Amino acid sequence: MLRGVTHGAKDIFTSLLAKSQYCNLGLNFSSVWNEAANRSFLIHSTYTTDTRSRQENEKTIESLYKLSVDIKKIRRLKEWVLLRDVAYVKEIAGILQEMGADETTVASILERCPEAVLHTPAEVNSQRALWQLVCQNEKQLIKLIEQFPESFFSTKYHENQKANILFFQELGLKNNIITRFLTSAPNIFHNPVEKNKNVIEILQKKYLSLGGSDANMKIWIMKLLSQNPFILLHSSTTIQENLEFLQKNDYTDKEVLQLLSKLKGFIFQLTPATMEKSMLFSKNVFKCSDQELKELVLKCPALLYYSVPVLEERFEGLLKEGISVAQIRDTPTVLELTTQIVQYRIKKLSALGYDVKSGNLESLNGTKKDFEANYGKIQSKKERPIFNPVAPIHIED
């Protein structure tokens, strides 16, 4: 598995990917988050028409004030909510309180997602019942709403959400995984269920065609989805093109399957053009043959995944620290780490008198947990006495 996948990923995806400890693969969900921002803008546009010429709804403001909601914060971030003629402040607050939310929690939710009060009680109760299909209890549900209010109050796609939840349950995904999807990757529930089914079917066919077994297929799909649910946002054409690109570059079916597993499906966020550019860059830097490059990519798929600018930055950062290209080639996985992390680790090791420039780079590698464990061993070795204090002393007669 690649190390450094999610270091810099959005906070709301922490529970899904950050725990994987691979925090620097250069994972870029910008398109997903841009889409979320656009969705918020569209809601704004739907709810407002020439808002500048309208006055704030005093009843809404009074109701929010009684709930200790920071009105100034809403004016600064989402003033358009206060301009709506109809709002259900008391009703939505009441539903949240029924689920166990205290006054502070209700205020926090409405400050972060004030558009919640524009939904009817019926819509919110329907969403409540839907999320209860995968939540253990209402205590867990209100905690999720507090953390991810915008995901919960996306009621526009209610029917699609319901169909997809049932589909994922039938597929075998556990409810705790589905709740992670609902909060960190809500866009996949906006798809018609047929679209998600189609992507899953394509992946299953590709897995079998690459030599995967029927017995392991379900486990492989579950793992792939758990690691990267955003794969469902891509088209079957993208999946086909990227796999064909690897095969045209002489990767065997087994090797392609290996890359898919190591890249956790993030390969589908790439294009043949970007992969080709990254491979050409690495080939020129390492001055290696096609076969040698292929071996390097299998050892460190980050060489395939990263864009050229990212690779350039990381190479330059390592070279500035006195590390040679030969050392990087021997341990290419060091490129999975950001320049800042490399600098920090080199500084810590240098304080122990360990010079990474004189040896291999394995001491720099790994997740944060891996590095700390390795660092502890080096530190312990350095502090260990040069003799055994309990050993008998031999004195010549």
C-alpha positions in Angstrom: 0.0 0.0 0.0 1.1 3.5 -0.6 2.2 5.5 2.3 1.3 9.0 2.6 -2.1 8.9 0.8 -4.1 11.2 2.8 -1.8 13.7 4.6 -3.4 16.9 3.5 -6.8 15.4 2.6 -9.8 17.2 3.9 -10.7 16.8 7.6 -14.0 15.2 6.9 -12.4 12.4 5.1 -10.1 11.6 8.1 -12.1 8.7 9.4 -12.0 7.0 6.0 -8.4 7.6 4.8 -6.2 9.4 7.3 -6.3 6.3 9.5 -4.6 4.4 6.8 -1.5 6.4 7.7 -0.5 6.8 4.1 -0.7 10.5 4.3 1.2 12.0 1.4 0.2 10.2 -1.9 -0.8 13.6 -3.1 -4.4 12.7 -3.0 -6.4 15.5 -4.7 -10.1 15.7 -4.1 -10.3 19.2 -5.3 -12.8 18.4 -8.0 -15.0 16.7 -5.4 -14.9 19.6 -3.0 -15.4 22.1 -5.8 -18.5 20.2 -6.8 -19.7 20.4 -3.2 -19.0 24.2 -3.2 -20.9 24.5 -6.4 -23.8 22.6 -4.9 -23.9 25.1 -2.0 -23.9 27.9 -4.6 -26.8 26.3 -6.5 -28.8 26.0 -3.3 -28.0 29.7 -2.6 -29.2 30.6 -6.1 -32.3 28.5 -5.7 -33.3 30.1 -2.5 -32.6 33.7 -3.5 -33.6 36.1 -6.2 -32.1 39.5 -6.2 -31.3 39.1 -2.4 -29.6 42.5 -2.2 -32.9 44.2 -2.6 -34.6 42.2 0.1 -34.7 42.5 3.9 -33.8 40.0 6.5 -36.6 37.9 8.0 -36.9 39.3 11.5 -38.8 36.2 12.7 -36.0 33.9 11.6 -33.4 36.1 13.3 -35.4 36.2 16.5 -35.8 32.5 16.6 -32.1 31.9 15.9 -31.2 34.4 18.6 -33.3 32.6 21.2 -31.3 29.5 20.4 -28.0 31.3 21.1 -27.0 31.1 17.4 -24.3 33.6 16.3 -26.3 35.7 13.8 -23.2 37.7 12.8 -21.5 34.5 11.7 -24.4 33.6 9.5 -24.6 37.1 8.0 -20.9 36.9 7.2 -21.0 33.4 5.6 -24.5 32.7 4.4 -26.6 35.9 4.7 -29.0 34.7 2.0 -30.5 32.2 4.5 -31.8 35.2 6.6 -33.5 36.7 3.5 -35.9 33.8 3.0 -39.5 34.5 3.6 -40.1 31.0 5.1 -37.9 29.2 7.6 -38.5 26.4 10.1 -36.0 27.4 12.9 -38.1 26.2 15.9 -39.2 23.0 14.1 -35.7 22.0 13.0 -34.2 22.8 16.4 -37.0 20.7 18.0 -36.2 17.7 15.8 -32.5 18.0 16.7 -33.4 18.2 20.4 -35.6 15.1 20.0 -32.5 13.2 18.8 -30.6 14.3 21.9 -28.9 17.5 20.9 -28.4 20.0 23.7 -28.6 23.8 23.3 -24.9 24.2 22.4 -25.0 21.4 19.8 -28.1 22.9 18.1 -26.5 26.3 18.0 -23.3 24.8 16.5 -25.2 22.9 13.8 -27.3 25.9 12.7 -24.3 28.2 12.7 -22.4 25.9 10.4 -25.3 24.9 8.3 -28.0 27.6 8.6 -29.7 26.4 5.4 -31.0 23.6 7.5 -33.8 25.8 8.7 -35.0 26.2 5.1 -35.9 22.5 4.9 -39.4 21.4 6.0 -39.8 19.3 9.1 -41.1 16.5 6.9 -37.9 16.6 4.8 -35.7 16.5 7.8 -37.6 13.7 9.5 -37.4 11.6 6.2 -33.6 12.2 6.2 -33.5 11.2 9.9 -35.3 7.9 9.2 -33.0 7.3 6.3 -29.7 7.8 8.2 -31.1 5.6 11.0 -30.9 2.7 8.6 -27.1 2.7 9.1 -26.7 4.4 12.5 -26.6 2.3 15.7 -28.8 4.8 17.6 -29.8 8.5 17.6 -26.8 9.4 19.8 -24.5 8.3 17.0 -26.7 10.1 14.5 -26.7 13.5 16.2 -23.0 13.2 16.6 -22.6 12.7 12.9 -25.0 15.6 12.2 -22.9 17.9 14.4 -19.7 16.9 12.6 -21.1 16.9 9.1 -24.4 19.0 9.0 -24.2 19.8 5.3 -24.1 16.1 4.4 -27.2 15.4 6.5 -29.2 18.3 5.3 -28.7 17.5 1.6 -32.3 16.4 1.2 -32.5 17.1 -2.6 -31.3 13.6 -3.4 -33.3 11.7 -0.8 -34.6 9.0 -3.1 -31.2 8.4 -4.6 -29.6 8.3 -1.1 -32.1 5.7 0.0 -31.6 3.5 -3.1 -27.8 3.6 -2.8 -27.9 2.8 1.0 -29.9 -0.3 0.3 -27.6 -1.2 -2.6 -24.5 -0.9 -0.5 -26.1 -3.0 2.2 -27.0 -5.7 -0.3 -23.4 -5.5 -1.7 -22.1 -6.4 1.8 -20.7 -3.1 3.0 -21.0 -2.7 6.8 -23.1 0.1 8.1 -20.2 1.9 9.7 -18.5 2.1 6.3 -21.7 3.4 4.7 -22.0 6.1 7.4 -18.4 7.1 6.5 -19.5 7.4 2.9 -22.6 9.5 3.9 -20.4 12.0 5.7 -17.2 12.1 3.8 -18.3 11.2 0.3 -22.0 12.3 0.1 -21.8 12.9 -3.7 -21.7 9.2 -4.4 -25.3 9.0 -3.0 -26.5 11.7 -5.4 -25.8 9.3 -8.3 -28.8 7.2 -9.5 -28.3 3.8 -8.0 -28.0 2.3 -11.6 -24.9 4.4 -12.2 -23.2 3.1 -9.1 -24.2 -0.5 -9.9 -22.8 -0.1 -13.4 -19.4 1.0 -12.1 -19.3 -1.9 -9.6 -20.1 -4.3 -12.4 -17.3 -2.9 -14.6 -14.8 -3.3 -11.7 -15.9 -6.8 -11.1 -15.5 -7.8 -14.8 -12.1 -6.1 -14.9 -11.0 -7.9 -11.7 -11.9 -11.2 -13.2 -10.3 -10.4 -16.6 -7.0 -9.5 -14.8 -6.9 -12.9 -13.2 -8.7 -12.3 -10.0 -10.8 -15.2 -8.6 -14.5 -15.3 -8.0 -13.8 -16.3 -4.4 -11.9 -13.1 -3.7 -13.8 -10.7 -5.9 -16.3 -9.5 -3.3 -13.5 -8.9 -0.7 -11.5 -7.0 -3.3 -14.5 -4.8 -4.3 -15.3 -4.1 -0.6 -11.8 -3.1 0.2 -11.5 -0.9 -2.9 -14.7 0.9 -2.1 -13.8 1.3 1.6 -10.4 2.8 0.6 -11.7 5.1 -2.1 -15.5 5.5 -2.5 -14.9 8.4 -5.0 -14.2 5.7 -7.6 -18.0 5.7 -8.1 -17.8 9.2 -9.4 -15.8 8.1 -12.4 -17.2 6.7 -15.7 -16.6 3.2 -16.9 -14.8 4.8 -19.9 -12.2 6.3 -17.6 -11.7 2.9 -15.9 -11.2 1.2 -19.2 -8.8 3.7 -20.7 -6.5 3.7 -17.6 -6.3 0.0 -17.4 -5.6 -0.3 -21.2 -2.8 2.3 -20.8 -1.0 0.1 -18.2 -1.4 -3.0 -20.4 0.0 -1.2 -23.4 3.0 -0.3 -21.3 3.8 -4.0 -20.8 2.4 -4.4 -17.4 1.0 -7.9 -17.0 -2.5 -8.5 -15.8 -1.1 -9.6 -12.4 0.9 -6.4 -12.2 -2.0 -4.2 -13.1 -4.1 -5.8 -10.4 -1.2 -5.2 -8.0 -1.1 -1.5 -8.9 -4.9 -1.2 -8.5 -4.6 -2.6 -5.0 -1.6 -0.5 -4.0 -3.2 2.7 -5.4 -6.5 2.0 -3.7 -8.4 2.8 -6.9 -7.0 6.3 -7.1 -5.6 5.3 -10.5 -9.0 6.1 -11.9 -8.6 9.7 -11.0 -5.7 9.9 -13.5 -5.6 9.9 -17.3 -3.3 8.1 -19.7 -1.7 11.5 -20.5 -0.8 12.4 -17.0 0.5 8.9 -16.2 2.7 9.0 -19.4 4.2 12.4 -18.4 5.0 11.2 -14.9 6.6 8.0 -16.2 8.7 9.9 -18.7 9.9 12.4 -16.0 10.9 9.5 -13.7 12.7 7.7 -16.6 14.7 10.8 -17.4 15.6 11.6 -13.8 16.7 8.0 -13.0 18.2 7.5 -16.4 16.7 4.0 -16.6 15.3 1.6 -19.2 11.6 0.9 -19.7 11.9 -2.4 -17.8 13.8 -0.7 -14.9 11.1 2.0 -14.8 8.4 -0.6 -14.7 10.1 -2.2 -11.7 10.4 1.1 -9.9 6.7 1.9 -10.5 5.7 -1.5 -9.1 7.9 -0.8 -6.1 6.6 2.8 -5.7 3.3 3.4 -7.6 3.6 7.1 -6.5 5.8 7.5 -9.5 2.8 6.7 -11.6 0.3 8.7 -9.6 2.1 12.0 -8.9 2.0 14.8 -11.4 5.3 16.0 -12.8 5.2 19.3 -10.6 4.8 17.2 -7.5 7.6 14.8 -8.4 9.9 17.8 -9.3 9.3 19.4 -5.9 10.0 16.3 -4.0 13.1 15.4 -5.9 14.4 18.9 -5.5 13.6 18.8 -1.7 15.6 15.6 -1.3 18.6 16.8 -3.4 18.8 20.0 -1.3 19.1 17.9 1.8 22.2 16.3 0.2 20.5 13.1 -0.8 21.6 11.6 -4.2 19.5 10.4 -7.1 21.1 7.0 -6.6 19.8 6.9 -3.0 16.3 7.9 -4.2 16.4 5.2 -6.9 17.3 2.6 -4.3 14.4 3.7 -2.0 11.9 5.4 -4.3 9.1 5.2 -1.7 10.7 8.2 0.0 8.9 10.2 -2.7 5.6 9.3 -1.0 6.6 11.8 1.7 6.2 15.6 1.4 9.3 17.8 1.5 8.2 19.1 4.9 8.0 15.6 6.4 11.3 14.6 4.9 13.0 17.7 6.4 11.4 17.1 9.8 12.6 13.5 9.9 16.1 14.3 8.7 16.3 17.0 11.5 15.2 14.5 14.1 17.6 11.8 13.0 20.5 14.3 12.7 20.0 15.3 16.3 20.9 11.7 17.1 24.0 11.9 15.0 22.4 9.8 12.2 23.4 10.9 8.8 20.9 9.9 6.1 23.3 11.1 3.3 25.7 8.4 4.1 23.4 5.4 3.8 20.0 4.2 2.5 16.8 6.1 3.1 14.9 3.4 4.8 15.2 5.3 8.1 13.1 8.1 6.6 10.4 5.9 5.1 7.1 4.7 6.4 4.0 6.1 8.1 4.3 8.4 11.1 4.0 5.4 13.4 6.6 3.5 11.4 9.1 6.4 11.6 8.6 6.9 15.3 9.2 3.2 16.0 12.4 3.3 13.9 13.5 6.5 15.5 13.0 5.0 19.0 15.2 2.1 18.1 18.0 4.3 16.8 17.7 6.5 19.9 17.7 3.5 22.2 20.8 2.1 20.4 22.6 5.4 20.8 21.8 5.6 24.5 22.7 1.9 25.2 25.9 1.6 27.3 29.0 0.2 25.5 29.4 -2.5 28.0 27.1 -4.8 30.0 27.1 -3.5 33.6 26.0 -6.8 35.0 28.6 -8.9 33.2 31.5 -10.3 35.3 34.8 -8.5 35.0 37.7 -10.7 33.9 41.0 -9.8 35.4 44.3 -11.5 34.4 46.2 -13.1 37.2 
